[in-house]
Amino acid sequence: MSILANRLFGRTTVSEFLGNRVVYRNLSLLDSRIPGLDVIREQVGLSPSRIPRKSELDYARVVVHMLRQARYLDAPATEIERLIFVGDTRLNDSTAFDNLCRASGWSGLAFIASENDKLLKVEIIPMEGGGSLYLANRWAVLPDFDRYCAEQGFPIDEATAVVVDLDKTALGARGRNAHVIDQVRVQAVEDTVAKLLGGDFDAAAFRKAYDTLNQVEFHPFTGDNQDYLAYICLILGAGLYDLDDVMVDVGARRLTTFRQFIVGVDERRCDLPSALATIHDGIYTRVKGGDPTPFKAFRRNEYLATVGRMGFMDDSSSVEALLAGEIVITQEVRAQALEWAKRGALLFGLSDKPDEASVPTTEQAQQGYEPIHRTVTHVVGA
């Protein structure tokens, strides 16, 4: 919880300040006027079928291409010269920012915030790619960052692209509201595994397996991939493997990768109930095909769980209750983005959340469901 006083700023959507200029993990823009990854793959020199991740330079090349296309649509006579990045994680977001500067040749400044109850601290760090990081432990100092940009002779105008991270930045601010996003993901994994196992589901055993294997020490094995972790929990719940044995094998380096694990499961496929064998087949096929989000049922549940925790509480709810139970929009990011848009800057949103966990199916859309960035929720800020 922030030590600063937060208050409610009504309801809105992320699309209020980003429009449809948002890309999720598959790098397909929801603004249909701008080509997605499948169309521009050859233009940016990517190999067939592979989808780069946010921390990779190839990802930055794709995003830079999209930014230039978007700027041309809005202001054909204007070239992008500068980059602003707003995020929440020093390692991942600073890497993405540095790659964007390298891929584009633009000068850049990044605001990275993670709120805590310590004394206000701001740190400015130069990056090898030519940009600088403005690190803060308050979201409320975003206007100070804006003033810092002006002091550095770094105008935020039509020649500036502003890239805003969605997860735990525009939505569910880190240090203030991010825990709700984490709760939703865990609940989606549990709901998926429980439904597939039926009467054999053991909630306590699931939680132990999930909490254990979600630790950093097991990331080399799980790939820090929630689809992989959900699948491992499913197989453990089915009794095909024992958690303690898996932990021992990982510790002894007899089991080092998720692919090794799923190959082992495939060799024992006949020991799975027929319904789980079918689920395994689909996931195994997608893993072999290079799909980073192979557990589609889990990700669809994550989408429903996410939108289910957006805007569902009464407007009379306390700010504390909203921050504890709902995924809310970060007012500081919203207000500053709207101000930058008024100055003519290009606004663009990035999310590493899979499309299956972010965008409704055709049937769900017909029922009124919206992509996460167009889903109405409350706005809270200091």
C-alpha positions in Angstrom: 0.0 0.0 0.0 1.3 3.5 -0.9 2.1 5.8 2.0 0.6 8.6 -0.1 -3.1 9.3 0.2 -4.9 7.8 -2.8 -8.3 8.7 -4.1 -10.8 7.6 -6.7 -10.9 9.4 -10.1 -14.1 7.7 -11.4 -14.1 5.0 -14.1 -12.6 4.7 -17.5 -10.6 2.4 -19.8 -6.9 2.3 -20.8 -8.1 3.0 -24.4 -9.1 6.5 -23.2 -5.4 7.5 -23.4 -4.0 4.7 -25.7 -6.8 4.1 -28.1 -6.3 0.8 -29.9 -2.5 1.5 -30.2 -1.9 -1.5 -28.0 0.0 -4.7 -28.7 -0.1 -7.9 -26.6 2.4 -10.7 -26.8 1.5 -11.8 -30.4 2.5 -8.3 -31.7 -0.7 -7.9 -33.6 -1.9 -4.3 -33.2 -5.6 -3.8 -32.4 -5.5 -0.7 -34.6 -6.1 -2.6 -37.9 -4.7 0.2 -40.0 -1.2 -0.7 -38.8 0.2 -4.1 -40.0 1.0 -6.7 -37.4 3.9 -9.1 -37.0 2.7 -11.5 -39.7 2.7 -8.8 -42.3 5.9 -7.0 -41.4 8.0 -10.0 -40.4 10.1 -10.0 -43.6 10.5 -6.2 -43.5 12.2 -6.4 -40.1 14.2 -9.5 -40.9 12.5 -12.0 -38.6 12.5 -15.8 -39.2 9.2 -17.4 -40.0 6.6 -18.2 -37.3 8.8 -17.1 -34.3 7.3 -14.4 -32.0 10.1 -12.5 -30.2 9.7 -11.6 -26.5 9.7 -8.2 -25.0 13.3 -8.4 -23.8 14.7 -9.2 -27.3 16.1 -6.8 -29.8 13.9 -8.3 -32.6 10.8 -7.3 -30.5 12.1 -3.7 -30.5 12.6 -3.8 -34.2 8.9 -4.8 -34.7 7.6 -2.1 -32.3 9.8 0.6 -33.9 8.3 -0.3 -37.3 4.8 0.0 -35.8 5.6 3.3 -34.2 6.8 4.8 -37.4 3.7 3.5 -39.2 1.4 5.0 -36.5 3.2 8.4 -36.6 2.9 8.5 -40.4 -0.9 7.8 -40.2 -1.4 10.7 -37.7 1.2 13.2 -38.8 2.7 12.2 -42.3 5.2 15.1 -42.3 6.6 14.3 -38.9 9.5 11.9 -38.1 9.9 10.4 -34.6 13.1 11.7 -33.0 12.6 10.9 -29.3 11.3 8.1 -27.1 9.6 8.2 -23.7 9.1 4.8 -21.9 6.9 4.4 -18.8 7.2 1.1 -17.0 7.5 -0.6 -13.6 10.4 -3.1 -13.7 14.0 -2.0 -13.8 15.4 -5.1 -15.4 12.7 -6.1 -18.0 11.4 -2.6 -18.9 14.8 -1.0 -19.0 16.0 -3.8 -21.3 13.0 -3.2 -23.6 13.6 0.6 -23.5 17.3 0.2 -24.3 16.5 -2.1 -27.2 14.0 0.4 -28.6 16.6 3.1 -28.5 19.2 0.8 -30.2 16.7 -0.3 -32.9 15.5 3.2 -33.7 18.4 5.5 -33.1 16.1 7.8 -31.1 17.2 9.5 -28.0 15.2 8.3 -25.0 14.2 8.8 -21.4 12.4 6.1 -19.3 10.3 6.5 -16.2 10.4 3.3 -14.1 8.4 3.3 -10.9 7.8 0.7 -8.1 6.0 2.2 -5.1 7.1 1.5 -1.5 6.8 3.1 1.9 10.4 4.3 2.1 11.5 7.9 1.8 11.1 9.3 -1.6 14.0 8.3 -3.9 14.8 9.3 -7.5 17.8 7.9 -9.3 18.9 8.8 -12.8 21.0 6.2 -14.6 22.5 6.5 -18.2 22.0 3.5 -20.5 24.6 2.0 -22.9 22.1 2.5 -25.8 22.1 6.2 -25.3 19.0 6.8 -23.2 18.6 7.4 -19.4 16.5 5.8 -16.7 14.6 7.9 -14.2 13.9 5.4 -11.3 11.4 6.4 -8.6 9.6 4.8 -5.7 6.4 6.9 -6.2 4.0 7.0 -9.2 3.1 10.5 -8.1 6.5 11.9 -9.2 5.6 11.3 -12.9 4.9 15.0 -13.4 8.4 15.7 -11.9 9.8 13.4 -14.6 7.9 15.5 -17.2 9.6 18.6 -15.9 13.0 16.8 -15.9 12.5 16.0 -19.6 11.9 19.7 -20.3 15.0 20.7 -18.3 17.1 18.3 -20.3 15.9 19.9 -23.6 13.8 16.9 -24.3 10.5 18.2 -25.6 7.5 15.7 -25.6 5.7 16.7 -28.7 4.8 15.4 -32.2 8.3 14.1 -32.7 8.1 12.0 -29.6 6.8 8.4 -29.2 5.5 7.6 -25.7 5.5 3.8 -25.0 3.5 2.8 -21.9 3.6 -0.6 -20.3 0.2 -2.0 -19.5 0.7 -4.6 -16.8 1.5 -3.2 -13.4 2.0 0.3 -14.9 -1.1 1.6 -16.6 -3.1 -1.2 -14.9 -2.4 -2.5 -11.4 0.5 -0.2 -10.5 3.5 -2.0 -9.0 3.7 -1.4 -5.3 0.1 -0.3 -5.1 -2.2 -2.6 -6.9 -0.1 -5.2 -8.7 -0.9 -8.0 -6.2 -4.4 -8.2 -7.6 -3.0 -9.1 -11.1 -0.9 -11.8 -9.4 -3.9 -13.2 -7.5 -5.9 -13.4 -10.7 -3.2 -15.4 -12.5 -2.9 -17.9 -9.7 -6.6 -18.2 -9.5 -6.8 -18.9 -13.2 -4.2 -21.6 -12.9 -6.0 -23.2 -10.0 -9.4 -23.0 -11.7 -8.1 -24.6 -14.8 -6.3 -27.4 -13.0 -9.3 -28.0 -10.7 -11.7 -28.3 -13.7 -9.5 -30.7 -15.6 -8.9 -32.9 -12.6 -12.4 -32.9 -11.3 -12.8 -34.9 -8.1 -9.1 -35.7 -8.0 -8.2 -32.1 -7.5 -6.4 -31.4 -4.2 -6.3 -27.7 -3.5 -3.6 -27.9 -0.8 -1.3 -30.0 -3.0 -1.9 -27.6 -5.9 -0.9 -24.6 -3.8 2.2 -26.3 -2.5 3.3 -27.2 -6.0 2.5 -23.8 -7.5 4.1 -21.8 -4.7 7.2 -24.0 -4.7 7.9 -24.2 -8.4 7.0 -20.5 -9.0 10.2 -19.5 -7.1 13.2 -18.0 -8.8 15.4 -21.1 -8.2 13.1 -23.1 -10.4 12.9 -20.6 -13.3 15.5 -22.5 -15.4 13.2 -25.5 -15.2 9.9 -23.7 -15.7 11.3 -21.0 -18.0 9.5 -18.5 -15.8 6.5 -19.4 -18.0 3.1 -19.6 -16.4 1.7 -21.9 -19.1 4.5 -24.3 -18.3 4.0 -24.0 -14.6 0.2 -24.6 -15.0 0.9 -27.7 -17.0 3.4 -29.1 -14.5 0.8 -28.5 -11.7 -1.8 -30.4 -13.8 0.5 -33.4 -14.3 1.5 -33.4 -10.6 -2.2 -33.2 -9.7 -2.9 -36.2 -11.9 -0.4 -38.2 -9.9 2.0 -38.9 -12.8 4.9 -37.4 -11.0 5.6 -36.4 -7.3 6.5 -32.9 -6.4 9.3 -34.0 -4.1 10.8 -36.2 -6.8 10.7 -33.3 -9.3 12.4 -31.0 -6.9 15.1 -33.5 -6.2 15.6 -34.1 -10.0 15.8 -30.4 -10.7 18.3 -29.9 -7.8 20.5 -32.7 -9.1 20.2 -31.3 -12.7 18.7 -34.6 -13.9 15.7 -32.4 -14.9 16.8 -29.1 -16.4 14.1 -27.9 -18.8 10.4 -27.9 -19.3 10.7 -29.6 -22.7 12.5 -32.5 -21.0 9.6 -32.8 -18.6 6.9 -32.8 -21.2 8.8 -35.3 -23.3 8.9 -37.5 -20.3 5.1 -37.1 -19.8 4.5 -38.0 -23.5 6.4 -41.2 -23.0 4.0 -42.1 -20.2 0.9 -40.8 -22.0 -0.9 -44.1 -21.6 -0.9 -43.6 -17.8 -3.0 -40.4 -18.2 -6.9 -40.5 -18.2 -8.1 -40.0 -21.7 -9.4 -36.5 -21.2 -6.0 -35.4 -19.8 -4.2 -37.2 -22.5 -6.1 -35.1 -25.1 -5.2 -31.9 -23.2 -1.5 -33.1 -23.1 -1.5 -33.8 -26.8 -2.6 -30.2 -27.7 -0.1 -28.6 -25.3 2.8 -30.9 -26.5 2.1 -30.1 -30.1 2.1 -26.4 -29.5 5.3 -26.6 -27.4 7.0 -28.5 -30.3 5.8 -25.8 -32.6 7.4 -23.1 -30.6 4.2 -21.5 -29.1 5.2 -19.7 -25.9 1.6 -19.9 -24.6 0.7 -23.5 -25.2 -1.9 -24.0 -22.4 -4.8 -22.2 -24.1 -7.5 -23.3 -21.6 -5.5 -21.6 -18.8 -5.0 -18.4 -20.7 -8.7 -18.2 -21.6 -9.5 -18.6 -17.9 -7.0 -15.9 -17.1 -8.7 -13.5 -19.5 -12.1 -14.1 -17.8 -10.6 -13.9 -14.4 -8.9 -10.6 -15.3 -11.9 -8.8 -16.7 -13.9 -10.2 -13.8 -11.8 -8.2 -11.4 -12.1 -5.0 -13.3 -14.7 -2.4 -12.5 -16.9 -4.9 -10.6 -17.0 -3.0 -7.2 -19.4 -0.3 -6.3 -18.3 3.4 -6.8 -19.0 3.8 -3.1 -16.2 1.3 -2.2 -13.3 2.6 -0.3 -10.1 3.3 -2.1 -8.4 0.7 0.2 -11.0 -1.9 -0.9 -10.6 -1.1 -4.6 -6.8 -1.4 -4.3 -7.1 -4.7 -2.5 -9.7 -6.4 -4.7 -9.9 -4.8 -8.1 -7.5 -4.2 -11.0 -7.5 -0.4 -11.3 -6.1 2.1 -13.7 -3.2 4.2 -12.4 -4.3 7.8 -12.4 -0.8 9.3 -12.5 -0.1 7.4 -15.7 -3.5 8.2 -17.2 -3.2 12.0 -16.4 0.3 12.3 -17.8 -0.4 10.3 -20.9 -3.4 12.5 -21.7 -1.2 15.6 -21.2 1.4 14.2 -23.6 -1.2 13.4 -26.1 -2.5 17.0 -26.0 1.0 18.1 -26.9 0.9 15.9 -30.0 3.0 12.9 -28.8 2.3 9.5 -30.2 0.9 7.2 -27.4 1.5 3.4 -27.7 0.9 0.5 -25.2 2.8 -2.7 -24.7 1.8 -5.8 -22.9 3.6 -9.1 -22.5 0.4 -10.8 -21.6 -0.7 -13.4 -24.2 -3.4 -12.4 -26.6 -5.5 -15.3 -25.3 -5.4 -13.8 -21.8 -6.1 -10.3 -23.1 -8.7 -10.4 -25.9 -12.1 -12.1 -26.0 -12.9 -14.9 -28.3 -15.4 -14.1 -31.1 -18.2 -15.7 -29.0 -17.2 -13.7 -26.0 -17.1 -10.5 -28.0 -20.6 -11.1 -29.2 -21.6 -11.4 -25.5 -20.2 -7.9 -24.8 -16.7 -8.8 -23.6 -13.9 -6.3 -24.5 -10.1 -6.5 -24.7 -8.5 -5.7 -21.4 -7.5 -2.2 -22.5 -11.2 -1.4 -23.4 -12.6 -2.8 -20.2 -14.1 -0.2 -17.9 -12.6 -0.1 -14.4 -11.9 2.3 -11.6 -9.1 4.9 -11.6 -7.1 5.4 -8.4 -4.1 7.6 -7.8 -2.2 9.7 -5.2 
